[in-house]
Amino acid sequence: MNRPHSRYVEGSHFRLIEERLARKWSTFDIAKKINVSRSTYTQVETGCRRGSEYIWDDLEKLFGVPKEE
């Protein structure tokens, strides 16, 4: 079983999904916007991968939501 590895990921992957769906974006769209592979973004969104600080910074800017939320 894969578990979240970061305080940012714990529970926040649901928020990432909500934000993405609200904008009608695909995982590929977001990956392209934050300059990572779709696979990397999908792993972050599902909580299988922690993601680096720069990914979370880019997601914070993209969605306008603080990492802590």
C-alpha positions, 0 to 999 in steps of 0.5 A: 500500500502506498502512503503519503510521504509529506505533510503537504501530501497528507490529504492534499491530494484530494484537494489537488484532484478537486482543483484540477477537476474544477478547472476541467484540466487533465493531469497532462495539462497540469504536468505541462503547466508545472514542467514535470512529467504526467507520471510524476504529477499523477503520483503526487496527486494520488499521494504515491509520491511526495513531490519536491518543494518546487513542485508544491511551490508551482502547484501553490502558484497555479491553484492559488492555494497555500501548500498547508491547505 
